[in-house]
Amino acid sequence: MAEYVLTLLVTAAVTYLLTPLVRRVAIAGGAMHEARDRDVHVVPIPLLGGIAIYGGLAAGLLVAAQLTPLSTVLQGNRTAASLLLAGGVIVIVGVVDDRWGLSPISKLAGQAAAGGILVWGGAQLSWVPLPNDTTLFFNLNQSTALSIFLVVATINAVNFIDGLDGLAAGIVCIAAIAFFAYYYRLTLALHLPDQAGPALASALLAGACLGFLPHNFYPARIFMGDTGSMLLGLLLAYVPISSINSLDPATLGSSINRFPEVLPLLLPATILVIPYADLLLAVVRRTRAGLSPLAPDRKHLHHRLLDIGHSHRSSVLIMYLWAALFSGAIVWLSVARTKLFVFAVVTVAAMVLLLLLSMPRLRPWGRRRRASAAASRTVAARAAAGRAAAAKPAPASPALASPAPASPAPAGPAANGAPSVTAPVRPSGPSPVGPAPVGPAPVGPAGAARAVIGGPARPADDGPRRPGTADPLTAGTRRPPGVPARPR
């Protein structure tokens, strides 16, 4: 156990120390991730974090080869060479894609090539267990095709969940720890030295994720990019494939496995349920919309958690809890001799708790608070509508909107008792000759009647004007014959 822990710590330390250097290289080389519509960050973030992960993997393999118990795992086979070569291909493809961009077909070709290298190294799915103690064996071509397909699917599944700071690294780390617990238990209980290889690969993967997470957790200072997500997916696919290939089906009948005929398949499927579920939902969703399965969108599981009101960190932690529940339950089922009823009750209770954490609308203790908040929003909306209606100008009446009559305005006393004569309103034609009608002005402030018929409002008289001063309303107009001058 100490050798695995030492390898994990060395991998984590090297990855942690290399990440700041890779960040500077990414900034200098222009490998920056600009904010897009479906992204949650708003400033450019450096990419190429997968280079540091690859450096940690190489350092961990180098240390493991020097440790006596683990050196036998890497001797006489192509395990270390296949991991480094396949990882190198993925890193090259990822760096080119992060810096300049690659088409989906080009990336798929690189992923398939990396899967072929793993098959060359011995990681080949040669059989799968079936119910009733039967086994389905594959020939060489079928095994190769199925193994490459699983590698490509896992790589893209991890790539799809890499949408929030620290999400992909954390979920892959939880899966790697679960894999290590199961395979290390196989080496102790069943004395299967061949399972030390998958256990070592799980320890390397967990160490690389732990070393990168401090730099990648929210708020992230660097992204792993496609370089890192594809490398993590490659290592994650390698672990169960290499385990099944080196495992004898006859040895699964021990007490280590509650259901030996299905557990080799149930274990990776359950541990990787979140990446695989997100991948399947994305393919179905995009295909139904008439888009390519690789077309990007903003409807992944982590995006949905953000849309229902969770913060960035809480969304990531909820996904961590889901991954820990699925992986921990299956490892517990395979190791602990617990009654199935107790196991089912604990699992259902954990799932209900996680549902309440994930879906705020399902929480019964928050209904009154949500109802109060909804009532407050309704009152505020009605108050805002009332203020808007009060601020809106009233529509003009037909009498006010009609054009001014052609007849002159009546003259009468002003509101303060002073005599007032209004200026005649000239029609469009020649001015009529005749006396202007004289009558009482409408009741109201001075100039109100003039405002009604469209004329300028006359200021109220404060007293008789000085002799010789012109009437500001009649200045410049000719008094028709027969109309007496307004008394001073």
ABEGO torsion letter per residue (X at the ends): XAAAAAAAAAAAAAAAAAAAAAAAAAAAAGBBBBBBAABABABBBBBGAAAAAAAAAAAAAAAAAABAAAAAAABGBAAAAAAAAAAAAAAAAAAAAAAAEBBAAAAAAAAAAAAAAAAAAGBBBABBBBBGGBBBBBBAAAAAAAAAAAAAAAAAAAAAABABBGAAAAAAAAAAAAAAAAAAAAAAAAGBAAAAAAAAAAAAAAAAAAAAAAAABOBBABBAEAAAAAAAAAAAAAAAAAAAAABBAAAAABAABABAAAAAAAAAAAAAAAAAAAAAAAAAAAAAAGBBAABBBBABAAAAAAAAGBBAAAAAAAAAAAAAAAAAAAAAAAABBBBAAAAAAAAAAAAAAAAAAABAAABAAAAAAAAAAAAAAAAAAAAAAAAAAAABBBBBBAAAABBBBABBBBBBBBAAGBBBBBBBBBBABBBBBEBBBBBBBBBEBBGAAAAAAGBBBBBBBAEBBBBGBBBAAABGBBBBBGBBBBBX
